[in-house]
């Protein structure tokens, strides 16, 4: 009798475990569907530049070193107006703006950093007025380059400026 009872118990356990596996798979699938639907419905809105947020973010995160007008201190912090506009027109320069430690390590969200960088480009460097093809920074570009860890800020800037000067002198 004990053998029959034990055999039924093992059979019940295996059926229970099989049923549990099915429920888990169904539950995980349902959870996956719910997460997919919510991610589609909560998809990021297209980036829209917020000038007020950009100005405030620049003031709080950049102005301490770069001053209110982006001119820097003339010693360790270069003027953004010196080569900034040309740097905004090439991929390496845009990546530089995003990945300098003051940008990449700031507590700003990708949206907040994009706003600050667009404030620099549009309001301080007047890029949109000077170059009709100017492409605004957006959150995906910021996220893509923000993880790049710059080891030699001055060296990378110098390398980019040399590229710009070579391109300018070739034309």
N, C-alpha and C positions, 0 to 999 in steps of 0.2 A: 504494500500500500504506500509506504514512504517513497518507493521508487517512482510510482505513478504520479504521486503528488509533486515530487521533485521535478519530474519530466514535464508536467503541466506548468509548473512554475517557470522552468527554463523556456518553454514554448511561449508562455505569456510574456516573459521578459524580452525575448527576441522579437515578438510581434510589437510589443510596446516600443522597443528601440527602433524598429523599422518604421513604425508610425511617427515616432519622434523625428527621425531623419527626414521623412517626407514633409512634416510640418515645418521643420527648420528650413528645408530647401524652399518650400513655398513662402515661408516668412521672409527669408533672405531675398527671394525673387521679388516679393511684394515690396520689401523695403527698398530694393534697387529701383523698382519702377517708381515708387514714391519719390526717391531722391532724384531720379532723372527728370521726372515731371516738374519737381520743385526747382531744379537747376535751370530747366528751360524757362519756366515762368519767372524765375528770379535772375535771368541772364542780365549781365551788366549792361546798363544803359550806355549808349555811345558817349564818349568823353566830350564834355562841353567846358571850355575855358571859363573860369570864374575869376574875373579880374580882382574883385575885392579880396577873395581868399588868397589869390596869388600875391597881392600887395602885403597882406598881413603875414603870410608865410615867409615872404622875402624879408620883411622887417624882423621877424622873430628868429629866423634861421640863417640868414645870409648877411644882413646889413651890419652885423657886428664887425665883420672883417672887410666886406666889400663896400661899406658905406652906403648911404641912401641912393647915390647915383651910379653905383657899380664901379667906381673908380679905384677901389682898393687903397692900399696904403703906400704904393710906389716902391716898397721894399720886398716883402715876402708875399704880398697879395697883389697880383697884377691887375691892371685895369681891364674890365670886361670890354670896354669900348675899343681897346687896342687891336685885338684880333677876334673878338667875340662874334661879330656878325659873320665873318668868313668861316669861323669854326662851326656855326650853326648850319652852314650849308653843306657840310660833309659828314658822313656817318661817324668817322672817328672823333670829330669835334663834338657831335651831339652826345656820343657815348661818354666823352670826357666830362661834359656838363653834368650828366646823370651820375657818373661814378666817382667824381671827386669825393673825398671822404666827407666833406661838409654836406653834400647832397645824399650820397648813398647811405650814410650812417645817421642821417637826421631822423627824428621820430615821426616825420610826416608820412602819411599814407602815400601810395603811388599817385592817387588823385591830387593830394596836397602838394607833392613834389612837382607833378606836371604843371599845376597852377603856378607855383613859384618860378619854374623854368620858363613858362610862357610869359609871365610877368617880366622877367629879365629880357626875354627876346623881343616882346612886343612893346612894352612900355619903356624900358631903359635903352634898348638897342634899336628900337623902331624898325625892326626887321620887316614887318608886314608892309610898312610904308615904302621901304627901300627895295624890297624884293617881293614881287607879287607871287612868286612860286614858294614862298616860305611855308613850310609844313609845321604846324603846331606839334608840340610834344603831346603824347597821349599816355594813358595809363599802361597800355601794353608795351610801348617802347620803354617807359620807365622801368617796368617790371623786368623786361628782357635784359637791360643793361645794369640794373642796380646792384646785382650780385657780383659784378666784376670788381675785384679788389685791386685798386691801384697802389702800386708799391713806390713809384717815383713820380709824384705829381708834376714837379717842375720838368723832369725829363720827358714825360709824355706830352706835356703842353709844348715844350720846345720842338719835339718831333713833329707834332701836328702843325705848328706854325711853319716849320721848314717845308713841309708838304704844301701848305697853302702858298708860301712864297715861290716855290718851284712851279706850281701850277700858274701863278700869276705872271711870272717872268716868261713862261712858255707861250703865253697868249699875247 
